[in-house]
Amino acid sequence: MTQFDLLLVGNGNVARRFVSLLEERRGVLGRRYAIRARVVGVKTRRSSAESTVDFIRAACARHAAAARERRLVVVETTTLDVAKGEPATSHVRAALAGRAHVITTNKGPTAFAYRSLRRAAERAGRKFLFEGAVMDGIPIFNLVRDALPAVTIIGFRGVVNSTTNYVLTAMERGETFDGALAAMQRSGIAEADASLDIEGWDAAAKTAVLANVLLGARVTPHSVDREGVNAAAAHRILAAQAVGRRVKLVASAEKAGGVVRGRVLLVDLPETDLLAGLDGQENALILHTDLLGEVAIVQRGSGLTPTAYGLVADLVSILRDVQRTRASRRSPGPARRDRNP
Amino acid sequence: MTQFDLLLVGNGNVARRFVSLLEERRGVLGRRYAIRARVVGVKTRRSSAESTVDFIRAACARHAAAARERRLVVVETTTLDVAKGEPATSHVRAALAGRAHVITTNKGPTAFAYRSLRRAAERAGRKFLFEGAVMDGIPIFNLVRDALPAVTIIGFRGVVNSTTNYVLTAMERGETFDGALAAMQRSGIAEADASLDIEGWDAAAKTAVLANVLLGARVTPHSVDREGVNAAAAHRILAAQAVGRRVKLVASAEKAGGVVRGRVLLVDLPETDLLAGLDGQENALILHTDLLGEVAIVQRGSGLTPTAYGLVADLVSILRDVQRTRASRRSPGPARRDRNP
């Protein structure tokens, strides 16, 4: 049995649902994965006067034994800062420096500093995982890493922001931009300040995350070509509908000549396009691969549980990695004694 | 480095593409997964007079050292027998009894005998994997096993047979059933004897595989409600088109009251249904899950390479499992010493 000690950095809806989900799935996590988990510390902006980075440093020192045993995990669920990805990136660095694994739903660190954080994680011998950062907990990064070995991703395109897709779908039905957005805000799905979604920043951050991780790029949300959704989109939507097409906010990137260019653009698509078929809050990502052609993954439900689930999946990934690393470090097993060329 | 010794049972297009793919990806398999592989034996119906089961027994005995070191793998690529799943099921049993892992693209063993073969694999301490059996090498079983930990699959529906989907799409364009089928056969995509596809047997076998593995069912292709595609479908297709719907051959199963019922039926779907959007040879599977709602995976390319890739992915899964088992058997690592309740 591996007992993970969790330090929660941020304790909003996602973190609380993560903790309750661990409790609900305690049985299967114990039986099938031999995982137990408990919260050993919580830091919110209001919980203490010290800076969050100082809290993380002190907590990692206090839990040094768990950190050494590779079972200390910082759970980073603060909100996205799209200017610089801070202070979340500093939280991740401090946690890795303290020999904790990091799991996060925050897009900022991966969108702004993936390469250096991955190096920091490698140096520390700890994991930095973020399955919940794109398409909630629908497996994207786990899919590519675990289920598509030896496949190269050449590019991707997708619909990755629920608020704008909902608004576009409502505008097709004749609702106004303001009316559709207000409806989403009333239902609690869109933030009171929905500008991150509406201006395309959320999709641009996800595009940067996907491009950095899947295509080995070094882009940030600011280097992604970006378009948003606003009232002026109405005429494009109507013109597209008139010829049997649908307007979607499409996130994409591809590798060409070693350069990766990310885009978030309003595109009108033929109705036969998989992305055109996404209604309301549905999301999808189409991966262009070398061996399997196009593979798409579609998310048809969304909400708090899928997002929190991303953190659970990350915890299981850490367990597997700890087991693998332990195996390769400690036991020169039979298969490793093989001396054939 | 783990050196897998491969025994090829069946040496048709899929097996040959598998071997060439291993060679093409030799670099990444070695660097990233520390895997090498070589063919140490081949059995086709014509290669020797002995029965294939006898060949497997003798070959496992001859390679007993590799088998003991968990690096002997039988690669089963014989064609589907939809009456009983034989002799492929006997091949798998003989291989596991000989302490070899088994990877296969053949649906028969899993469609007819999944539960007993899984037990045999557990007793032998070896893996029995079949990623290529459904939707070519598009990860379905790896996705659920590795990327959806602690998620329960409640049911599924999908379009999983390319030939019938191609024929249905062509009939929508006004082609005759016979004309569309003949075109597929000329292009080499459909078999000369396409009855397995056309009568729904291939889809029923895949439904049995999916139901047995994902839903813990005990069904066979014969207990799946089954419908096929024939010339008489034309009037349904036209009637559906007239009201903006599309006819698809939909494979599905769900768990209700502990009982799993599998179906392969012609269904007319609204155009907004993800399955309705699949043209030509595209396939898709929608998983109904407890934590993530509906998650769909869509295959947009098909062919020999994706199918052969399923075997490569299975080989990597075996490597990971060997490493994990080695870890848990050999090293009581720090995290395992934890004594907390």
Interface residues (C-beta under 8 A of the other chain):
Chain A: M1 T2 Q3 L21 R25 V28 L29 R32 Y33 R36 R38 R68 E69 R70 R71 D136 G137 I138 P139 N142 L143 D146 A147 L148 P149 A150 V151 E271 T272 L274 G277 D279 I286 L291 L292 G293 E294 V295 A296 I297 V298 Q299 R300 G301 S302 T305 P306 Y309 V312 A313 V316 R320 V322 Q323 R324 R326 A327 S328 R330 S331 G333 P334 A335 R336 R337 D338 N340
Chain B: M1 T2 Q3 L21 R25 V28 L29 R32 Y33 R36 R38 R68 E69 R70 R71 D136 G137 I138 P139 N142 L143 D146 A147 L148 P149 A150 V151 E271 T272 L274 G277 D279 I286 L291 L292 G293 E294 V295 A296 I297 V298 Q299 R300 G301 S302 T305 P306 Y309 V312 A313 V316 R320 V322 Q323 R324 R326 A327 S328 R330 S331 G333 P334 A335 R336 D338 N340
